[in-house]
Amino acid sequence: MAVDSRAWITIDRAALTHNLGVVRSYVPQAKIACAVKANGYGHGVAVTTSALEQADAFAVATLDEGLELRRLGLTHPVVLLEGITSDEEGRVAQAHGLQQVVHARYQLQILQQLPPSAPIPVWLKVDSGMHRLGFDPEEMAPLWREVEATPQLQLQGVMTHLADADDLHSSHTREQCARFERAVEMIPGPRSIANSAAILHWPQSHRHWVRPGIMLYGASPMGQGCGSDYRLRPAMTFSSRLIALREIAAGDCVGYGSTWCAPRRMRIGTVAVGYGDGYPRHAGNGTPLLVNGERTSLLGRVSMDMITIDLDHLPQAAVGDIVVLWGDGLAVEEVARAAGTIPYDLFCGITSRVSRVG
Ligand SMILES: *Cc1c(COP(=O)(O)O)cnc(C)c1O
């Protein structure tokens, strides 16, 4: 790590590999397509895919993300979860042997025009109730016959996506699974339903292929608890340093908007990280942090380049000391809840100003 790094993330490859092992322990019979879209959920797609090389496939959102995996030299099957959007994309995906989700009629029409020079592996997606992507259940039988009749199309399987798998009290997941199974009854071949929450909590969704994302990175997809509840280990640690210290008097206020004022004479510190680095602007007073491994909390508003923190009970803290914002020793879920968001959003929000180590 550059000694002058002001904010950096460290990626623990062993944690990524361990977390893939946790997925396997939940679904020993299923194949695993690891979701590495959005630059490996912000972790860096090169380090993530190398730590997850035991994956059976990788899943990304876009064609560009799929091509990046090929540039990295990966020979795994790669699935484009949104499929293609133009003739040109269709040709490129075909040339690179990328698998793709077909969720809409226009995509099928594009693929049917392509030459049968190379096979085009496709997954047909059912809208089982999330109403984001996919075909209506009753369209599936005729669609399947069309795919069978198109020589370049090679059906890999059928899939759907769950809207509420993180809600254990919702009946929607059971309904979606049942609707999906009915829709694909006459179609032979692999089925895929489960994201992380479904892998952890909905065994009926496991089927032939699972598609974990967030749990690989060590975070829980659920509204409560954290990754360690499932033996997951955090892959990303986000850190910065103290760059200033001061004592303020009772009644002195801190930061933009003067939203926090000291109840007594206090020691506070300034840390070189802000929303310009991806630290969440909506993290409130009291959001936890670690200084030299000890817990303390955020005071006042998050600025673009800095935050202020309570050092009153940490008299040893000095300029240059390391502050952990989340990761090793501090669950990202805690920070996400304090900021009114989810770990996915925090991971993907790390900006290019932050250096990457490991
Ligand atoms: C991103 C994504 C996943 C992974 O979801 P997690 O909640 O991160 O496990 C699975 N399937 C699809 C279609 C996705 O887009």
The ligand as a Gaussian input file, in Angstrom:
#p B3LYP/6-31G(d) Opt

LIG

0 1
 C      -27.347000      -9.490000      -9.179000
 C      -28.167000     -10.690000      -9.437000
 C      -28.054000     -11.827000      -8.623000
 C      -27.248000     -11.838000      -7.331000
 O      -28.039000     -11.253000      -6.310000
 P      -27.522000     -11.182000      -4.770000
 O      -28.686000     -10.632000      -4.033000
 O      -26.364000     -10.233000      -4.778000
 O      -27.143000     -12.544000      -4.384000
 C      -28.748000     -12.963000      -8.999000
 N      -29.530000     -12.977000     -10.101000
 C      -29.701000     -11.885000     -10.893000
 C      -30.595000     -11.954000     -12.079000
 C      -29.035000     -10.702000     -10.583000
 O      -29.215000      -9.633000     -11.347000

